[in-house]
Amino acid sequence: MKAAEPIPTLPPGARIWPLSVTAYRALGEAGLIPKNTELLNGIVYKKMSKSPLHSALVRELLKLLAQVQLPGCFVSSEQPITCDDYSEPEPDVAVIRGSQDNFWHDHPNTAELVIEVCVTSHDYDRSKLSAYAGAGVKECWLVLGPEKQIEVHRNPGDGKFSQRQTCGPGGTLTSVAVPAFSLDLNALFAK
């Protein structure tokens, strides 16, 4: 297996031109950007491989959300949210207001709740918070798998979330944006 090439250091005075969502999509459709990438702040990132723990937590969260009545919303997984002209992350799980039929021609541009599962990607997933806050995502959960905790970010404004709380290990967490969704953290992280 070939190791990833290191990103070169830019010389002083060099300028980077961020890639727009429109350019990113066009390059992707032309096959010039590899699959399994996402655009964040004008930079294309290769998505990390998923560990068994990451996949298991995403499956469990999707199963639990499927048991909840979400009137006027639907659940999406690994699908883009167009946050602004330069960011189109693909959250592990999102609860989107509206119907799936509303998004045949455009991706959603916000969400009620976004959940990112972090096993080895804590810093990278935290770097998405400004894009989510800028898009008005009401609530963002970072599920910290190894720590058995959930970092909750609420009250978006000016490109950041003004409220941050860490829940767990143990206890119950109820979404403010999706009040019907409540998690027993011991059960989520039991295995």
N, C-alpha and C positions, 0 to 999 in steps of 0.2 A: 504494500500500500504506500503510495507516494504521500509525503508530508505536504501540508499546505504551504504555499509560498508565503514568506513574510511580507507584510505590507511595507513598501519602501517609505523612508522618511522623506518628506518634501523639502526641497532646498528653500532657503530663505527667499521670500518674495514670490514663491510659486502660488498660484491660485487654483482652487478647485471650483469647478462649475457644477453645482448640484443638479442631479437628474430629476426632472419633473415626473409626476405620475403618468402624464400623457406619453412622454418619451420612454419611460420604463415599460409601459404596456406595449408600445410600438416595437421596441427592441425585443421584448419577450415574444411577441407574435411572430417576429422575423427570425426567431431562434438564436438571437445574439446574446441573450441572457440565459444562463442555465436555469433549469427548474429548481424548485426548493430554495427560492430566495424571497426576500421581502425588502421593500423600500422604506427607509427610515431616515428622515432629515436629508433627503437627496442622495443618500448612499445606499447602494445595493449590498445587502448582507446575505451570505449563505446561511440558511437555517441549519441549526445544529441537529445532529442525529438524536433520536429519542431513546432514552433508556427504558428498560421494562417498567421501572417505577413511574416515570413520566407518563408512559402510555396507560398504565393501570389507573393512575389518578385522573387522567382525562376521561377514560371510560367510566369510572365511578361517578365523576361529576356529571357527565352526560346522562347516566342512568338516573341519578337523583333529580336532575332537572326535568327529565321525562315524566316523573311522577307528580310534578307540580303544575297546577293550572296557571297558565300565563296568558290571560286574555289580552288580545291585541299585540302579542309578541310571539316571536319564534326563536328557537335556539339554533345557533350556527357554530360550526367547529372548523378551525383551520381555514377560514375564508376571509378575504380582505375586508378591511374597513378603510375607506378613503378619508384620512384625517384632515389633510390639507393638500396643497399642490405638490408637496414633496415627501409625504409619508403615506404608505399603504401597508401597515402591518397586518399580519394574519394571526389573530389571537387563538389560543387553544380552544377557548369556549367564549361565546358571546350571546347575550340575550338582546335581541334587536326589536325595537318597536316597529310595528307594521306587519305586513304579510310577506311571505316569500315571493308572492306574485308581484310585489312592488319593486323587485330588484332584478328584472330581466335586462335592463339597459344600463344600470349604474349599481355600483356596490353601495352598501350602507355607508353613511358618513358620520355616524355616531352609534352609540349603544346605551342601553340602560345599565348593563353590567358586562364587564370584560374580565375574563379569568385567564391568567397566564400561569402555567405550572413551571416551577423553577426547581430543577434538580442540580444542574451544573451551570445554569444560565442566569443566575440572580442579577448580576450587573447588567447584562444585555437586556433582560426583561424590564429592569428599572429604567433603562434608557428610553423605553417606549412610553413611559408615563407622561412626558410632556406632550407627545403627539396625541395621546388619548385625552388628556385634559384639554388641549387646544380644540379638540373635536367635540367637547362637551359630553364625553362619556361620564355618566353620573357616578359610577362606582367601578373601581378596578381592584381585583383581588390578585395578589401574587401568592400562589400556593407554594410554600417553601417545603418541599418534600422531605429532605433530610432532617430539617428542624422540627417537622410536624407542627408548623405554624402557618397562619395566613396573615399576610400584610394587607391591610385594607386601606384604600385611598378613596377619599370622597371630596365633594365640594370643588368641582373644577372651576378654574378661572385664571385668566392671564397665563395660560400655558402650564399651569401646575395645579396640583390638588392641595387644598389648604388643610385638609384633615387626614392624618395618618394614625393608624392603630394596628397593633400586632395582637393577634388572638392565638391562643394555644401555647403549649400543648394542652389538650383537653378543652372542655367547655363547648358552648354552642355559639354559632355565628349566624345571624340573620341579616340578609341583605336589606339595606334601606331602600335601594332603588327597585328591588324586586322582593317586596316583603313576604311573599308566599314561599320564598326559598330560604330554608334554614338548614344548617349543617351541624351535625354532631361531630366534632373534630376527632374524638376518640374513635368513632366508627369509620370516618374517612381514612384515618391513618393506621387502622388496626392491623393491617397485614404486613 
